[in-house]
Amino acid sequence: CYDRVLQIDPTDASAYFHKGRHAHAIECYDEVLKISASNALFSAQKGNALAELQLYTQAIDCFDKAIKRDKEDRFTYANKGKLSSL
């Protein structure tokens, strides 16, 4: 399924994330954030990918940026909280 998505859009960060290719997903999120720096969702998703690579400090930084942009996103708060307890 994700392979088909990537055939259609080879820059789909979410597909790379779900295939377990977290480093490549981060590269894609970085490119998107260059264009849309205020996008809370992409900051949060990048944080999730960083967390999968056990880059917890960087992940928390991304979650903080996402929370700053969308204070109502309870999932980002929860993801940050999980990492803060490690």
HTML snippet that shows the backbone in 3Dmol.js (N, CA, C, O; Angstrom):
<script src="https://3Dmol.org/build/3Dmol-min.js"></script>
<div id="view" style="width:600px;height:400px;position:relative"></div>
<script>
const pdb = `
ATOM      1  N   CYS A   1       0.828  -1.185   0.000  1.00  0.00           N
ATOM      2  CA  CYS A   1       0.000   0.000   0.000  1.00  0.00           C
ATOM      3  C   CYS A   1       0.884   1.267   0.000  1.00  0.00           C
ATOM      4  O   CYS A   1       0.698   2.152  -0.835  1.00  0.00           O
ATOM      5  N   TYR A   2       1.834   1.345   0.928  1.00  0.00           N
ATOM      6  CA  TYR A   2       2.697   2.531   0.994  1.00  0.00           C
ATOM      7  C   TYR A   2       3.647   2.595  -0.194  1.00  0.00           C
ATOM      8  O   TYR A   2       4.048   3.678  -0.620  1.00  0.00           O
ATOM      9  N   ASP A   3       4.002   1.437  -0.724  1.00  0.00           N
ATOM     10  CA  ASP A   3       4.839   1.441  -1.922  1.00  0.00           C
ATOM     11  C   ASP A   3       4.108   2.119  -3.077  1.00  0.00           C
ATOM     12  O   ASP A   3       4.708   2.865  -3.850  1.00  0.00           O
ATOM     13  N   ARG A   4       2.829   1.857  -3.184  1.00  0.00           N
ATOM     14  CA  ARG A   4       2.026   2.481  -4.251  1.00  0.00           C
ATOM     15  C   ARG A   4       1.954   3.992  -4.031  1.00  0.00           C
ATOM     16  O   ARG A   4       2.075   4.769  -4.978  1.00  0.00           O
ATOM     17  N   VAL A   5       1.757   4.400  -2.784  1.00  0.00           N
ATOM     18  CA  VAL A   5       1.724   5.828  -2.468  1.00  0.00           C
ATOM     19  C   VAL A   5       3.024   6.482  -2.893  1.00  0.00           C
ATOM     20  O   VAL A   5       3.014   7.564  -3.481  1.00  0.00           O
ATOM     21  N   LEU A   6       4.139   5.837  -2.601  1.00  0.00           N
ATOM     22  CA  LEU A   6       5.444   6.407  -2.932  1.00  0.00           C
ATOM     23  C   LEU A   6       5.710   6.402  -4.437  1.00  0.00           C
ATOM     24  O   LEU A   6       6.484   7.226  -4.925  1.00  0.00           O
ATOM     25  N   GLN A   7       5.081   5.487  -5.181  1.00  0.00           N
ATOM     26  CA  GLN A   7       5.184   5.543  -6.636  1.00  0.00           C
ATOM     27  C   GLN A   7       4.495   6.795  -7.163  1.00  0.00           C
ATOM     28  O   GLN A   7       4.960   7.431  -8.109  1.00  0.00           O
ATOM     29  N   ILE A   8       3.380   7.133  -6.532  1.00  0.00           N
ATOM     30  CA  ILE A   8       2.622   8.309  -6.951  1.00  0.00           C
ATOM     31  C   ILE A   8       3.292   9.588  -6.457  1.00  0.00           C
ATOM     32  O   ILE A   8       3.413  10.568  -7.193  1.00  0.00           O
ATOM     33  N   ASP A   9       3.722   9.561  -5.207  1.00  0.00           N
ATOM     34  CA  ASP A   9       4.352  10.750  -4.603  1.00  0.00           C
ATOM     35  C   ASP A   9       5.573  10.327  -3.800  1.00  0.00           C
ATOM     36  O   ASP A   9       5.450   9.966  -2.629  1.00  0.00           O
ATOM     37  N   PRO A  10       6.749  10.367  -4.416  1.00  0.00           N
ATOM     38  CA  PRO A  10       7.963   9.923  -3.727  1.00  0.00           C
ATOM     39  C   PRO A  10       8.430  10.855  -2.607  1.00  0.00           C
ATOM     40  O   PRO A  10       9.470  10.615  -1.995  1.00  0.00           O
ATOM     41  N   THR A  11       7.671  11.910  -2.339  1.00  0.00           N
ATOM     42  CA  THR A  11       8.021  12.807  -1.232  1.00  0.00           C
ATOM     43  C   THR A  11       7.035  12.684  -0.074  1.00  0.00           C
ATOM     44  O   THR A  11       7.019  13.544   0.807  1.00  0.00           O
ATOM     45  N   ASP A  12       6.217  11.642  -0.054  1.00  0.00           N
ATOM     46  CA  ASP A  12       5.211  11.470   0.996  1.00  0.00           C
ATOM     47  C   ASP A  12       5.881  10.988   2.287  1.00  0.00           C
ATOM     48  O   ASP A  12       6.167   9.802   2.450  1.00  0.00           O
ATOM     49  N   ALA A  13       6.118  11.916   3.180  1.00  0.00           N
ATOM     50  CA  ALA A  13       6.825  11.619   4.428  1.00  0.00           C
ATOM     51  C   ALA A  13       6.078  10.592   5.264  1.00  0.00           C
ATOM     52  O   ALA A  13       6.697   9.722   5.877  1.00  0.00           O
ATOM     53  N   SER A  14       4.777  10.682   5.295  1.00  0.00           N
ATOM     54  CA  SER A  14       3.977   9.756   6.090  1.00  0.00           C
ATOM     55  C   SER A  14       4.152   8.312   5.616  1.00  0.00           C
ATOM     56  O   SER A  14       4.226   7.393   6.431  1.00  0.00           O
ATOM     57  N   ALA A  15       4.217   8.119   4.309  1.00  0.00           N
ATOM     58  CA  ALA A  15       4.426   6.776   3.782  1.00  0.00           C
ATOM     59  C   ALA A  15       5.785   6.225   4.211  1.00  0.00           C
ATOM     60  O   ALA A  15       5.894   5.064   4.605  1.00  0.00           O
ATOM     61  N   TYR A  16       6.815   7.064   4.133  1.00  0.00           N
ATOM     62  CA  TYR A  16       8.131   6.618   4.593  1.00  0.00           C
ATOM     63  C   TYR A  16       8.101   6.282   6.077  1.00  0.00           C
ATOM     64  O   TYR A  16       8.694   5.292   6.506  1.00  0.00           O
ATOM     65  N   PHE A  17       7.414   7.103   6.859  1.00  0.00           N
ATOM     66  CA  PHE A  17       7.310   6.851   8.305  1.00  0.00           C
ATOM     67  C   PHE A  17       6.681   5.482   8.551  1.00  0.00           C
ATOM     68  O   PHE A  17       7.204   4.688   9.333  1.00  0.00           O
ATOM     69  N   HIS A  18       5.569   5.208   7.889  1.00  0.00           N
ATOM     70  CA  HIS A  18       4.855   3.948   8.118  1.00  0.00           C
ATOM     71  C   HIS A  18       5.597   2.734   7.566  1.00  0.00           C
ATOM     72  O   HIS A  18       5.340   1.607   7.989  1.00  0.00           O
ATOM     73  N   LYS A  19       6.507   2.955   6.631  1.00  0.00           N
ATOM     74  CA  LYS A  19       7.347   1.864   6.146  1.00  0.00           C
ATOM     75  C   LYS A  19       8.565   1.643   7.050  1.00  0.00           C
ATOM     76  O   LYS A  19       9.364   0.736   6.818  1.00  0.00           O
ATOM     77  N   GLY A  20       8.694   2.485   8.083  1.00  0.00           N
ATOM     78  CA  GLY A  20       9.826   2.347   8.994  1.00  0.00           C
ATOM     79  C   GLY A  20      11.078   3.055   8.518  1.00  0.00           C
ATOM     80  O   GLY A  20      12.154   2.859   9.082  1.00  0.00           O
ATOM     81  N   ARG A  21      10.954   3.869   7.497  1.00  0.00           N
ATOM     82  CA  ARG A  21      12.099   4.616   6.959  1.00  0.00           C
ATOM     83  C   ARG A  21      12.077   6.021   7.558  1.00  0.00           C
ATOM     84  O   ARG A  21      11.862   7.016   6.866  1.00  0.00           O
ATOM     85  N   HIS A  22      12.305   6.062   8.861  1.00  0.00           N
ATOM     86  CA  HIS A  22      12.135   7.290   9.628  1.00  0.00           C
ATOM     87  C   HIS A  22      13.113   8.398   9.241  1.00  0.00           C
ATOM     88  O   HIS A  22      12.734   9.569   9.202  1.00  0.00           O
ATOM     89  N   ALA A  23      14.347   8.047   8.959  1.00  0.00           N
ATOM     90  CA  ALA A  23      15.326   9.072   8.571  1.00  0.00           C
ATOM     91  C   ALA A  23      14.901   9.750   7.268  1.00  0.00           C
ATOM     92  O   ALA A  23      15.029  10.966   7.124  1.00  0.00           O
ATOM     93  N   HIS A  24      14.397   8.963   6.327  1.00  0.00           N
ATOM     94  CA  HIS A  24      13.947   9.559   5.061  1.00  0.00           C
ATOM     95  C   HIS A  24      12.690  10.396   5.290  1.00  0.00           C
ATOM     96  O   HIS A  24      12.521  11.444   4.666  1.00  0.00           O
ATOM     97  N   ALA A  25      11.820   9.949   6.167  1.00  0.00           N
ATOM     98  CA  ALA A  25      10.623  10.732   6.504  1.00  0.00           C
ATOM     99  C   ALA A  25      11.022  12.092   7.067  1.00  0.00           C
ATOM    100  O   ALA A  25      10.423  13.111   6.724  1.00  0.00           O
ATOM    101  N   ILE A  26      12.029  12.104   7.927  1.00  0.00           N
ATOM    102  CA  ILE A  26      12.502  13.367   8.518  1.00  0.00           C
ATOM    103  C   ILE A  26      13.000  14.311   7.427  1.00  0.00           C
ATOM    104  O   ILE A  26      12.713  15.508   7.462  1.00  0.00           O
ATOM    105  N   GLU A  27      13.741  13.780   6.463  1.00  0.00           N
ATOM    106  CA  GLU A  27      14.210  14.608   5.346  1.00  0.00           C
ATOM    107  C   GLU A  27      13.031  15.228   4.595  1.00  0.00           C
ATOM    108  O   GLU A  27      13.070  16.403   4.228  1.00  0.00           O
ATOM    109  N   CYS A  28      11.994  14.438   4.373  1.00  0.00           N
ATOM    110  CA  CYS A  28      10.809  14.949   3.669  1.00  0.00           C
ATOM    111  C   CYS A  28      10.091  16.000   4.511  1.00  0.00           C
ATOM    112  O   CYS A  28       9.665  17.029   3.986  1.00  0.00           O
ATOM    113  N   TYR A  29       9.953  15.749   5.813  1.00  0.00           N
ATOM    114  CA  TYR A  29       9.318  16.742   6.687  1.00  0.00           C
ATOM    115  C   TYR A  29      10.126  18.040   6.688  1.00  0.00           C
ATOM    116  O   TYR A  29       9.549  19.127   6.690  1.00  0.00           O
ATOM    117  N   ASP A  30      11.447  17.935   6.687  1.00  0.00           N
ATOM    118  CA  ASP A  30      12.281  19.143   6.639  1.00  0.00           C
ATOM    119  C   ASP A  30      11.999  19.958   5.381  1.00  0.00           C
ATOM    120  O   ASP A  30      11.916  21.185   5.436  1.00  0.00           O
ATOM    121  N   GLU A  31      11.852  19.276   4.254  1.00  0.00           N
ATOM    122  CA  GLU A  31      11.567  19.984   3.002  1.00  0.00           C
ATOM    123  C   GLU A  31      10.212  20.680   3.070  1.00  0.00           C
ATOM    124  O   GLU A  31      10.081  21.829   2.649  1.00  0.00           O
ATOM    125  N   VAL A  32       9.219  19.995   3.590  1.00  0.00           N
ATOM    126  CA  VAL A  32       7.880  20.588   3.699  1.00  0.00           C
ATOM    127  C   VAL A  32       7.905  21.769   4.659  1.00  0.00           C
ATOM    128  O   VAL A  32       7.265  22.789   4.401  1.00  0.00           O
ATOM    129  N   LEU A  33       8.630  21.645   5.754  1.00  0.00           N
ATOM    130  CA  LEU A  33       8.675  22.721   6.744  1.00  0.00           C
ATOM    131  C   LEU A  33       9.427  23.941   6.225  1.00  0.00           C
ATOM    132  O   LEU A  33       9.226  25.043   6.734  1.00  0.00           O
ATOM    133  N   LYS A  34      10.286  23.770   5.226  1.00  0.00           N
ATOM    134  CA  LYS A  34      10.926  24.930   4.597  1.00  0.00           C
ATOM    135  C   LYS A  34       9.876  25.788   3.891  1.00  0.00           C
ATOM    136  O   LYS A  34       9.980  27.014   3.849  1.00  0.00           O
ATOM    137  N   ILE A  35       8.875  25.124   3.343  1.00  0.00           N
ATOM    138  CA  ILE A  35       7.818  25.810   2.598  1.00  0.00           C
ATOM    139  C   ILE A  35       6.708  26.287   3.532  1.00  0.00           C
ATOM    140  O   ILE A  35       6.158  27.376   3.361  1.00  0.00           O
ATOM    141  N   SER A  36       6.393  25.463   4.508  1.00  0.00           N
ATOM    142  CA  SER A  36       5.269  25.735   5.401  1.00  0.00           C
ATOM    143  C   SER A  36       5.732  25.624   6.855  1.00  0.00           C
ATOM    144  O   SER A  36       5.324  24.715   7.578  1.00  0.00           O
ATOM    145  N   ALA A  37       6.573  26.543   7.265  1.00  0.00           N
ATOM    146  CA  ALA A  37       7.208  26.481   8.586  1.00  0.00           C
ATOM    147  C   ALA A  37       6.215  26.554   9.738  1.00  0.00           C
ATOM    148  O   ALA A  37       6.528  26.121  10.847  1.00  0.00           O
ATOM    149  N   SER A  38       5.040  27.086   9.499  1.00  0.00           N
ATOM    150  CA  SER A  38       4.079  27.236  10.587  1.00  0.00           C
ATOM    151  C   SER A  38       3.123  26.046  10.709  1.00  0.00           C
ATOM    152  O   SER A  38       2.166  26.102  11.482  1.00  0.00           O
ATOM    153  N   ASN A  39       3.369  24.984   9.965  1.00  0.00           N
ATOM    154  CA  ASN A  39       2.481  23.833   9.970  1.00  0.00           C
ATOM    155  C   ASN A  39       2.736  22.960  11.195  1.00  0.00           C
ATOM    156  O   ASN A  39       3.775  22.307  11.299  1.00  0.00           O
ATOM    157  N   ALA A  40       1.786  22.956  12.110  1.00  0.00           N
ATOM    158  CA  ALA A  40       1.925  22.205  13.366  1.00  0.00           C
ATOM    159  C   ALA A  40       1.945  20.701  13.123  1.00  0.00           C
ATOM    160  O   ALA A  40       2.700  19.978  13.774  1.00  0.00           O
ATOM    161  N   LEU A  41       1.130  20.229  12.200  1.00  0.00           N
ATOM    162  CA  LEU A  41       1.047  18.790  11.944  1.00  0.00           C
ATOM    163  C   LEU A  41       2.383  18.226  11.490  1.00  0.00           C
ATOM    164  O   LEU A  41       2.818  17.185  11.984  1.00  0.00           O
ATOM    165  N   PHE A  42       3.039  18.903  10.553  1.00  0.00           N
ATOM    166  CA  PHE A  42       4.313  18.390  10.056  1.00  0.00           C
ATOM    167  C   PHE A  42       5.401  18.455  11.128  1.00  0.00           C
ATOM    168  O   PHE A  42       6.269  17.584  11.179  1.00  0.00           O
ATOM    169  N   SER A  43       5.361  19.467  11.973  1.00  0.00           N
ATOM    170  CA  SER A  43       6.319  19.527  13.087  1.00  0.00           C
ATOM    171  C   SER A  43       6.103  18.355  14.040  1.00  0.00           C
ATOM    172  O   SER A  43       7.060  17.733  14.501  1.00  0.00           O
ATOM    173  N   ALA A  44       4.845  18.065  14.325  1.00  0.00           N
ATOM    174  CA  ALA A  44       4.531  16.948  15.226  1.00  0.00           C
ATOM    175  C   ALA A  44       4.929  15.617  14.604  1.00  0.00           C
ATOM    176  O   ALA A  44       5.480  14.750  15.283  1.00  0.00           O
ATOM    177  N   GLN A  45       4.652  15.453  13.313  1.00  0.00           N
ATOM    178  CA  GLN A  45       5.005  14.202  12.642  1.00  0.00           C
ATOM    179  C   GLN A  45       6.519  14.013  12.572  1.00  0.00           C
ATOM    180  O   GLN A  45       7.022  12.898  12.709  1.00  0.00           O
ATOM    181  N   LYS A  46       7.232  15.104  12.358  1.00  0.00           N
ATOM    182  CA  LYS A  46       8.692  15.016  12.376  1.00  0.00           C
ATOM    183  C   LYS A  46       9.154  14.594  13.763  1.00  0.00           C
ATOM    184  O   LYS A  46      10.082  13.796  13.894  1.00  0.00           O
ATOM    185  N   GLY A  47       8.510  15.125  14.801  1.00  0.00           N
ATOM    186  CA  GLY A  47       8.826  14.720  16.165  1.00  0.00           C
ATOM    187  C   GLY A  47       8.617  13.229  16.371  1.00  0.00           C
ATOM    188  O   GLY A  47       9.427  12.571  17.024  1.00  0.00           O
ATOM    189  N   ASN A  48       7.544  12.695  15.823  1.00  0.00           N
ATOM    190  CA  ASN A  48       7.287  11.254  15.942  1.00  0.00           C
ATOM    191  C   ASN A  48       8.381  10.442  15.263  1.00  0.00           C
ATOM    192  O   ASN A  48       8.821   9.420  15.791  1.00  0.00           O
ATOM    193  N   ALA A  49       8.819  10.894  14.095  1.00  0.00           N
ATOM    194  CA  ALA A  49       9.881  10.180  13.389  1.00  0.00           C
ATOM    195  C   ALA A  49      11.196  10.246  14.169  1.00  0.00           C
ATOM    196  O   ALA A  49      11.918   9.254  14.261  1.00  0.00           O
ATOM    197  N   LEU A  50      11.498  11.402  14.721  1.00  0.00           N
ATOM    198  CA  LEU A  50      12.706  11.539  15.539  1.00  0.00           C
ATOM    199  C   LEU A  50      12.638  10.635  16.771  1.00  0.00           C
ATOM    200  O   LEU A  50      13.638  10.033  17.161  1.00  0.00           O
ATOM    201  N   ALA A  51      11.472  10.546  17.370  1.00  0.00           N
ATOM    202  CA  ALA A  51      11.303   9.682  18.540  1.00  0.00           C
ATOM    203  C   ALA A  51      11.546   8.224  18.180  1.00  0.00           C
ATOM    204  O   ALA A  51      12.134   7.481  18.966  1.00  0.00           O
ATOM    205  N   GLU A  52      11.103   7.811  17.008  1.00  0.00           N
ATOM    206  CA  GLU A  52      11.334   6.433  16.560  1.00  0.00           C
ATOM    207  C   GLU A  52      12.821   6.136  16.436  1.00  0.00           C
ATOM    208  O   GLU A  52      13.251   4.996  16.609  1.00  0.00           O
ATOM    209  N   LEU A  53      13.603   7.164  16.136  1.00  0.00           N
ATOM    210  CA  LEU A  53      15.063   7.002  16.038  1.00  0.00           C
ATOM    211  C   LEU A  53      15.757   7.265  17.374  1.00  0.00           C
ATOM    212  O   LEU A  53      16.983   7.338  17.447  1.00  0.00           O
ATOM    213  N   GLN A  54      14.962   7.404  18.416  1.00  0.00           N
ATOM    214  CA  GLN A  54      15.443   7.654  19.779  1.00  0.00           C
ATOM    215  C   GLN A  54      16.214   8.969  19.890  1.00  0.00           C
ATOM    216  O   GLN A  54      17.128   9.091  20.706  1.00  0.00           O
ATOM    217  N   LEU A  55      15.852   9.925  19.087  1.00  0.00           N
ATOM    218  CA  LEU A  55      16.427  11.275  19.155  1.00  0.00           C
ATOM    219  C   LEU A  55      15.443  12.139  19.938  1.00  0.00           C
ATOM    220  O   LEU A  55      14.798  13.039  19.399  1.00  0.00           O
ATOM    221  N   TYR A  56      15.353  11.831  21.229  1.00  0.00           N
ATOM    222  CA  TYR A  56      14.287  12.352  22.067  1.00  0.00           C
ATOM    223  C   TYR A  56      14.336  13.866  22.267  1.00  0.00           C
ATOM    224  O   TYR A  56      13.290  14.515  22.247  1.00  0.00           O
ATOM    225  N   THR A  57      15.502  14.433  22.455  1.00  0.00           N
ATOM    226  CA  THR A  57      15.604  15.878  22.656  1.00  0.00           C
ATOM    227  C   THR A  57      15.132  16.621  21.419  1.00  0.00           C
ATOM    228  O   THR A  57      14.400  17.606  21.521  1.00  0.00           O
ATOM    229  N   GLN A  58      15.544  16.156  20.264  1.00  0.00           N
ATOM    230  CA  GLN A  58      15.108  16.782  19.008  1.00  0.00           C
ATOM    231  C   GLN A  58      13.608  16.594  18.804  1.00  0.00           C
ATOM    232  O   GLN A  58      12.921  17.494  18.321  1.00  0.00           O
ATOM    233  N   ALA A  59      13.108  15.421  19.173  1.00  0.00           N
ATOM    234  CA  ALA A  59      11.672  15.157  19.037  1.00  0.00           C
ATOM    235  C   ALA A  59      10.870  16.111  19.913  1.00  0.00           C
ATOM    236  O   ALA A  59       9.866  16.671  19.472  1.00  0.00           O
ATOM    237  N   ILE A  60      11.308  16.295  21.144  1.00  0.00           N
ATOM    238  CA  ILE A  60      10.612  17.208  22.054  1.00  0.00           C
ATOM    239  C   ILE A  60      10.636  18.628  21.500  1.00  0.00           C
ATOM    240  O   ILE A  60       9.646  19.351  21.610  1.00  0.00           O
ATOM    241  N   ASP A  61      11.749  19.030  20.909  1.00  0.00           N
ATOM    242  CA  ASP A  61      11.815  20.359  20.279  1.00  0.00           C
ATOM    243  C   ASP A  61      10.753  20.500  19.183  1.00  0.00           C
ATOM    244  O   ASP A  61      10.100  21.538  19.078  1.00  0.00           O
ATOM    245  N   CYS A  62      10.587  19.469  18.383  1.00  0.00           N
ATOM    246  CA  CYS A  62       9.559  19.506  17.334  1.00  0.00           C
ATOM    247  C   CYS A  62       8.162  19.557  17.941  1.00  0.00           C
ATOM    248  O   CYS A  62       7.299  20.293  17.462  1.00  0.00           O
ATOM    249  N   PHE A  63       7.940  18.776  18.996  1.00  0.00           N
ATOM    250  CA  PHE A  63       6.634  18.810  19.652  1.00  0.00           C
ATOM    251  C   PHE A  63       6.363  20.198  20.235  1.00  0.00           C
ATOM    252  O   PHE A  63       5.241  20.699  20.162  1.00  0.00           O
ATOM    253  N   ASP A  64       7.389  20.813  20.810  1.00  0.00           N
ATOM    254  CA  ASP A  64       7.219  22.174  21.346  1.00  0.00           C
ATOM    255  C   ASP A  64       6.827  23.153  20.246  1.00  0.00           C
ATOM    256  O   ASP A  64       5.956  24.000  20.447  1.00  0.00           O
ATOM    257  N   LYS A  65       7.465  23.039  19.087  1.00  0.00           N
ATOM    258  CA  LYS A  65       7.117  23.912  17.960  1.00  0.00           C
ATOM    259  C   LYS A  65       5.680  23.667  17.517  1.00  0.00           C
ATOM    260  O   LYS A  65       4.944  24.610  17.227  1.00  0.00           O
ATOM    261  N   ALA A  66       5.288  22.404  17.465  1.00  0.00           N
ATOM    262  CA  ALA A  66       3.921  22.082  17.050  1.00  0.00           C
ATOM    263  C   ALA A  66       2.904  22.627  18.057  1.00  0.00           C
ATOM    264  O   ALA A  66       1.870  23.167  17.663  1.00  0.00           O
ATOM    265  N   ILE A  67       3.191  22.491  19.336  1.00  0.00           N
ATOM    266  CA  ILE A  67       2.287  22.987  20.383  1.00  0.00           C
ATOM    267  C   ILE A  67       2.182  24.505  20.319  1.00  0.00           C
ATOM    268  O   ILE A  67       1.104  25.066  20.515  1.00  0.00           O
ATOM    269  N   LYS A  68       3.282  25.155  20.050  1.00  0.00           N
ATOM    270  CA  LYS A  68       3.280  26.612  19.928  1.00  0.00           C
ATOM    271  C   LYS A  68       2.340  27.053  18.800  1.00  0.00           C
ATOM    272  O   LYS A  68       1.693  28.096  18.896  1.00  0.00           O
ATOM    273  N   ARG A  69       2.271  26.260  17.744  1.00  0.00           N
ATOM    274  CA  ARG A  69       1.448  26.593  16.575  1.00  0.00           C
ATOM    275  C   ARG A  69       0.003  26.127  16.716  1.00  0.00           C
ATOM    276  O   ARG A  69      -0.902  26.710  16.121  1.00  0.00           O
ATOM    277  N   ASP A  70      -0.213  25.069  17.510  1.00  0.00           N
ATOM    278  CA  ASP A  70      -1.568  24.533  17.703  1.00  0.00           C
ATOM    279  C   ASP A  70      -1.704  24.061  19.145  1.00  0.00           C
ATOM    280  O   ASP A  70      -1.393  22.915  19.471  1.00  0.00           O
ATOM    281  N   LYS A  71      -2.161  24.940  19.981  1.00  0.00           N
ATOM    282  CA  LYS A  71      -2.254  24.656  21.412  1.00  0.00           C
ATOM    283  C   LYS A  71      -3.377  23.672  21.761  1.00  0.00           C
ATOM    284  O   LYS A  71      -3.482  23.243  22.910  1.00  0.00           O
ATOM    285  N   GLU A  72      -4.209  23.313  20.794  1.00  0.00           N
ATOM    286  CA  GLU A  72      -5.344  22.416  21.023  1.00  0.00           C
ATOM    287  C   GLU A  72      -5.057  20.951  20.665  1.00  0.00           C
ATOM    288  O   GLU A  72      -5.903  20.086  20.894  1.00  0.00           O
ATOM    289  N   ASP A  73      -3.891  20.669  20.115  1.00  0.00           N
ATOM    290  CA  ASP A  73      -3.587  19.312  19.645  1.00  0.00           C
ATOM    291  C   ASP A  73      -3.173  18.423  20.813  1.00  0.00           C
ATOM    292  O   ASP A  73      -2.009  18.409  21.213  1.00  0.00           O
ATOM    293  N   ARG A  74      -4.123  17.696  21.347  1.00  0.00           N
ATOM    294  CA  ARG A  74      -3.861  16.860  22.532  1.00  0.00           C
ATOM    295  C   ARG A  74      -2.911  15.701  22.239  1.00  0.00           C
ATOM    296  O   ARG A  74      -2.226  15.218  23.140  1.00  0.00           O
ATOM    297  N   PHE A  75      -2.867  15.254  20.982  1.00  0.00           N
ATOM    298  CA  PHE A  75      -1.981  14.150  20.637  1.00  0.00           C
ATOM    299  C   PHE A  75      -0.511  14.564  20.737  1.00  0.00           C
ATOM    300  O   PHE A  75       0.330  13.778  21.172  1.00  0.00           O
ATOM    301  N   THR A  76      -0.211  15.777  20.341  1.00  0.00           N
ATOM    302  CA  THR A  76       1.162  16.262  20.434  1.00  0.00           C
ATOM    303  C   THR A  76       1.569  16.409  21.900  1.00  0.00           C
ATOM    304  O   THR A  76       2.693  16.069  22.268  1.00  0.00           O
ATOM    305  N   TYR A  77       0.666  16.911  22.730  1.00  0.00           N
ATOM    306  CA  TYR A  77       0.949  16.983  24.164  1.00  0.00           C
ATOM    307  C   TYR A  77       1.232  15.589  24.724  1.00  0.00           C
ATOM    308  O   TYR A  77       2.166  15.400  25.503  1.00  0.00           O
ATOM    309  N   ALA A  78       0.420  14.624  24.321  1.00  0.00           N
ATOM    310  CA  ALA A  78       0.595  13.252  24.817  1.00  0.00           C
ATOM    311  C   ALA A  78       1.924  12.666  24.366  1.00  0.00           C
ATOM    312  O   ALA A  78       2.623  12.025  25.151  1.00  0.00           O
ATOM    313  N   ASN A  79       2.274  12.885  23.104  1.00  0.00           N
ATOM    314  CA  ASN A  79       3.554  12.354  22.600  1.00  0.00           C
ATOM    315  C   ASN A  79       4.729  12.999  23.319  1.00  0.00           C
ATOM    316  O   ASN A  79       5.702  12.325  23.657  1.00  0.00           O
ATOM    317  N   LYS A  80       4.641  14.302  23.554  1.00  0.00           N
ATOM    318  CA  LYS A  80       5.700  14.974  24.295  1.00  0.00           C
ATOM    319  C   LYS A  80       5.786  14.425  25.712  1.00  0.00           C
ATOM    320  O   LYS A  80       6.880  14.190  26.226  1.00  0.00           O
ATOM    321  N   GLY A  81       4.653  14.223  26.334  1.00  0.00           N
ATOM    322  CA  GLY A  81       4.619  13.705  27.701  1.00  0.00           C
ATOM    323  C   GLY A  81       5.264  12.323  27.812  1.00  0.00           C
ATOM    324  O   GLY A  81       5.966  12.039  28.783  1.00  0.00           O
ATOM    325  N   LYS A  82       5.030  11.476  26.829  1.00  0.00           N
ATOM    326  CA  LYS A  82       5.637  10.135  26.838  1.00  0.00           C
ATOM    327  C   LYS A  82       7.157  10.232  26.831  1.00  0.00           C
ATOM    328  O   LYS A  82       7.843   9.509  27.552  1.00  0.00           O
ATOM    329  N   LEU A  83       7.674  11.146  25.997  1.00  0.00           N
ATOM    330  CA  LEU A  83       9.128  11.299  25.908  1.00  0.00           C
ATOM    331  C   LEU A  83       9.714  11.971  27.127  1.00  0.00           C
ATOM    332  O   LEU A  83      10.830  11.654  27.541  1.00  0.00           O
ATOM    333  N   SER A  84       8.971  12.896  27.703  1.00  0.00           N
ATOM    334  CA  SER A  84       9.469  13.622  28.867  1.00  0.00           C
ATOM    335  C   SER A  84       9.659  12.709  30.069  1.00  0.00           C
ATOM    336  O   SER A  84      10.427  13.014  30.981  1.00  0.00           O
ATOM    337  N   SER A  85       8.951  11.586  30.058  1.00  0.00           N
ATOM    338  CA  SER A  85       9.046  10.660  31.188  1.00  0.00           C
ATOM    339  C   SER A  85      10.188   9.649  31.020  1.00  0.00           C
ATOM    340  O   SER A  85      10.438   8.841  31.915  1.00  0.00           O
ATOM    341  N   LEU A  86      10.871   9.695  29.890  1.00  0.00           N
ATOM    342  CA  LEU A  86      11.991   8.739  29.659  1.00  0.00           C
ATOM    343  C   LEU A  86      13.241   9.183  30.358  1.00  0.00           C
ATOM    344  O   LEU A  86      14.267   8.509  30.274  1.00  0.00           O
TER     345      LEU A  86
END
`;
const viewer = $3Dmol.createViewer("view");
viewer.addModel(pdb, "pdb");
viewer.setStyle({}, {cartoon: {color: "spectrum"}});
viewer.zoomTo();
viewer.render();
</script>
